[in-house]
Amino acid sequence: MDFFYFPSDKSELIIPILTLFLFIGLAFVAVYFMVRRSKKEEERFEEDYKERIEEVEKELKE
């Protein structure tokens, strides 16, 4: 049983290559949305705990 299949007609490779690019594109989109969501959560965290962050920074300076 052959593990790799290399067709003699290279046009058979079009569909697997398009599928590969589709999944790579979807992975980039997923990462983009995760980064965007993470930035929003970071901003919300900083707003909610702004006073506590300032207190800790003061303590570290002393």
Secondary structure in CASP SS format (residue, H / E / C, confidence):
PFRMAT SS
TARGET T0000
AUTHOR 0000-0000-0000
METHOD secondary structure of the structure
MODEL  1
M C 1.00
D C 1.00
F C 1.00
F C 1.00
Y C 1.00
F C 1.00
P C 1.00
S C 1.00
D C 1.00
K H 1.00
S H 1.00
E H 1.00
L H 1.00
I H 1.00
I H 1.00
P H 1.00
I H 1.00
L H 1.00
T H 1.00
L H 1.00
F H 1.00
L H 1.00
F H 1.00
I H 1.00
G H 1.00
L H 1.00
A H 1.00
F H 1.00
V H 1.00
A H 1.00
V H 1.00
Y H 1.00
F H 1.00
M H 1.00
V H 1.00
R H 1.00
R H 1.00
S H 1.00
K H 1.00
K H 1.00
E H 1.00
E H 1.00
E H 1.00
R H 1.00
F H 1.00
E H 1.00
E H 1.00
D H 1.00
Y C 1.00
K H 1.00
E H 1.00
R H 1.00
I H 1.00
E H 1.00
E H 1.00
V H 1.00
E H 1.00
K H 1.00
E H 1.00
L H 1.00
K H 1.00
E C 1.00
END
